[in-house]
Amino acid sequence: NYSGAVEVVVLGVAGLDTLVVNGSASPEEMDVSASSVLTDRGDVLFNLDEIDVEALTVNGLQGADTFNVVTGLIPIFIDGGDPICSGDLLSITATTSAEFSPGPESDEGSFIIDGNPPVSFDHIEAIEVGDPDNGNDLVVTVMGTNADDDITAQGLAPTVVAVSVNAGPAVVYSGVGTLILQGKNGDDDIVVDVNVEALDIEIFVDGGLATTASDRLRVTGVDGV
């Protein structure tokens, strides 16, 4: 247990080491990277050696938590815990690319960000992925499953798009230049709602291999344009 401003340095030893950082039952905000975890609960800072610590797990427990994640040399797993009120928010920094794969449950999945080891998550109700430089060159790839999927992309601003896969949360991507939707196997329904007159995102759709029927693509524009 820690109280007040505390810095904890974590050094791994031989073998595969995973650092597990637990939050509290109260709402909190945690800044997570491959080399540190900073929580606003008493300003506890965990510094870890990416060479000797091979994985990081952060558990939010109860409360509506916010996880601000910057990827690095080791995989990161975020577990939001039981949703309270608005639920937990996962906010990920991406500068060049973001690739999303859904998990077996609607609130699970993983991201490959800028080619780094994955950020996986569970019990997360809201997600945003963005370029901190507010550019428009982020390449986003959203993949379905090998079953029949419903994939929806909706423009929100010229370089901002929200994409959902099946019953999962609508992930809001900002600073996007290219969006790639991959249905993979199964008979997929893919909807692209342009919604924004000045949408400045190239969108590519790959339905993958259909099974019994076929993949369907529906594109809607902007009223009055």
C-alpha positions in Angstrom: 0.0 0.0 0.0 1.2 3.5 -0.9 0.1 7.0 0.1 1.2 10.4 -1.0 3.6 11.0 -3.9 5.5 7.7 -4.4 7.8 6.4 -7.1 8.3 2.7 -7.4 11.0 1.3 -9.7 10.3 -2.2 -11.0 13.2 -4.4 -12.1 12.5 -7.8 -13.6 14.8 -10.8 -13.3 15.4 -13.9 -15.4 12.4 -15.4 -17.0 9.1 -13.9 -18.2 8.0 -11.1 -15.9 4.6 -9.3 -15.9 3.9 -6.2 -13.8 0.3 -6.0 -12.6 -1.0 -2.6 -11.4 -4.4 -2.5 -9.7 -6.5 0.6 -9.5 -9.2 1.2 -6.9 -13.0 1.0 -6.6 -13.2 4.8 -7.3 -13.1 6.5 -10.6 -9.5 7.4 -11.6 -7.3 8.3 -14.5 -4.2 6.3 -15.3 -1.4 7.2 -17.8 0.0 4.0 -19.1 3.1 3.4 -21.3 5.5 0.5 -21.8 7.8 2.0 -19.3 5.6 3.6 -16.6 2.2 3.8 -15.0 1.0 7.0 -13.4 -2.2 7.0 -11.4 -4.0 9.9 -9.9 -4.6 7.9 -6.7 -1.9 9.4 -4.5 0.3 10.1 -7.5 1.9 6.7 -7.5 4.4 6.3 -10.4 5.6 2.8 -11.4 8.7 2.9 -13.5 9.6 -0.4 -15.2 12.5 -1.6 -17.3 11.1 -2.7 -20.8 14.1 -5.0 -21.1 13.5 -7.0 -17.9 9.7 -6.7 -17.6 8.1 -8.5 -20.6 4.4 -7.5 -20.1 2.2 -5.0 -18.3 -1.3 -5.5 -17.0 -3.4 -2.6 -15.6 -6.7 -3.4 -13.7 -9.1 -0.6 -13.2 -11.4 -2.5 -10.9 -14.6 -0.7 -10.1 -15.4 2.9 -11.0 -15.6 4.7 -14.3 -11.9 4.9 -15.2 -9.9 6.5 -18.0 -6.8 4.8 -19.3 -4.4 6.9 -21.5 -2.1 4.5 -23.3 1.1 5.1 -25.2 2.5 1.9 -26.7 6.2 0.7 -26.6 8.3 -2.4 -26.5 6.1 -4.7 -24.5 2.5 -5.8 -24.7 -0.1 -4.0 -22.5 -3.3 -5.4 -21.2 -6.1 -3.1 -19.8 -9.0 -4.5 -17.8 -11.5 -1.9 -17.0 -13.3 -4.0 -14.4 -17.0 -3.7 -13.6 -18.6 -0.8 -15.5 -20.0 2.0 -13.3 -22.2 4.8 -14.7 -20.7 5.7 -18.1 -18.2 2.9 -18.0 -14.4 2.9 -18.7 -12.6 4.8 -21.4 -9.5 3.6 -23.2 -7.6 6.4 -25.0 -4.7 5.3 -27.2 -2.1 7.5 -28.9 -1.2 6.5 -32.5 1.0 8.4 -34.9 1.2 6.3 -38.0 -1.0 3.2 -37.9 -3.7 1.5 -35.8 -5.0 -2.1 -36.5 -8.0 -3.3 -34.6 -9.1 -6.9 -34.0 -12.3 -7.7 -32.1 -12.3 -10.2 -29.2 -14.6 -13.0 -28.4 -16.8 -10.7 -26.3 -18.2 -7.3 -27.3 -16.1 -5.4 -24.8 -12.8 -7.2 -25.7 -10.3 -6.8 -28.4 -6.8 -5.7 -29.3 -4.9 -3.0 -31.2 -1.5 -3.0 -32.9 -0.4 0.6 -32.7 2.5 1.9 -34.9 3.8 -1.6 -35.3 4.4 -2.1 -31.5 3.3 -5.1 -29.4 -0.4 -5.2 -28.9 -2.7 -3.3 -26.5 -5.4 -5.8 -25.5 -8.4 -4.9 -23.5 -11.4 -6.3 -21.6 -14.4 -4.7 -19.9 -14.0 -1.4 -21.8 -17.1 0.6 -22.8 -15.6 3.5 -24.8 -12.5 3.8 -27.0 -10.7 6.5 -28.8 -7.5 6.3 -30.9 -5.8 9.5 -32.1 -2.8 11.3 -33.5 -1.6 13.8 -30.9 -0.2 16.0 -33.7 -3.8 16.4 -35.2 -2.5 15.3 -38.6 -4.4 13.4 -41.3 -2.0 10.6 -42.1 -3.1 7.9 -39.7 -3.7 4.5 -41.4 -6.5 2.6 -39.6 -7.3 -1.0 -40.3 -10.4 -2.5 -38.7 -10.9 -6.3 -39.0 -14.0 -8.4 -38.6 -14.1 -12.0 -37.5 -14.4 -15.3 -39.5 -18.2 -15.3 -38.7 -21.0 -13.1 -40.1 -20.1 -9.5 -39.1 -21.8 -6.1 -39.0 -19.2 -3.4 -39.5 -20.3 0.3 -39.5 -18.1 3.3 -40.2 -19.5 6.9 -39.7 -17.7 10.1 -40.5 -17.7 12.6 -37.6 -15.4 15.3 -38.9 -13.0 15.7 -41.9 -10.4 13.4 -40.3 -12.5 11.7 -37.6 -14.4 8.5 -38.0 -16.2 6.1 -35.6 -16.1 2.4 -36.4 -18.0 -0.4 -34.7 -17.8 -4.2 -35.2 -20.9 -6.2 -34.2 -22.0 -5.2 -30.7 -18.6 -3.7 -29.7 -18.2 0.0 -28.8 -17.8 2.5 -31.6 -14.1 3.3 -31.7 -13.5 7.0 -32.5 -10.3 7.5 -34.6 -8.9 11.0 -35.2 -6.3 12.3 -37.5 -7.2 9.6 -40.0 -6.0 9.7 -43.7 -6.9 6.1 -44.7 -9.5 3.7 -43.3 -9.4 0.0 -44.3 -12.3 -2.3 -43.4 -11.7 -6.0 -43.7 -14.6 -8.3 -43.3 -12.6 -11.5 -43.5 -14.6 -14.7 -43.8 -18.4 -14.9 -43.3 -21.3 -13.1 -44.8 -20.7 -9.5 -43.7 -22.8 -6.4 -43.8 -20.6 -3.3 -44.1 -22.0 0.2 -43.8 -20.1 3.4 -44.6 -22.0 6.5 -43.5 -20.1 9.5 -45.0 -22.2 11.8 -42.8 -19.7 14.7 -43.2 -19.6 16.8 -46.4 -15.9 17.5 -46.1 -14.8 14.0 -45.1 -11.2 13.8 -46.0 -10.5 10.0 -45.5 -9.8 7.4 -48.1 -11.9 4.3 -47.4 -11.1 0.8 -48.7 -13.5 -2.1 -48.1 -12.4 -5.8 -48.4 -15.3 -8.1 -47.8 -13.1 -11.2 -47.7 -14.4 -14.7 -48.5 -18.2 -15.1 -48.2 -19.6 -18.4 -47.0 -23.2 -19.2 -47.9 -24.5 -15.9 -49.2 -22.4 -12.8 -49.9 -21.0 -9.7 -48.4 -23.1 -6.5 -48.6 -21.8 -2.9 -48.7 -24.0 0.1 -48.2 -22.7 3.6 -48.6 -24.8 6.7 -47.5 -23.9 10.2 -48.3 -24.8 13.6 -46.8 -28.3 15.0 -46.9 -28.6 17.8 -49.5 -25.2 17.1 -51.1 
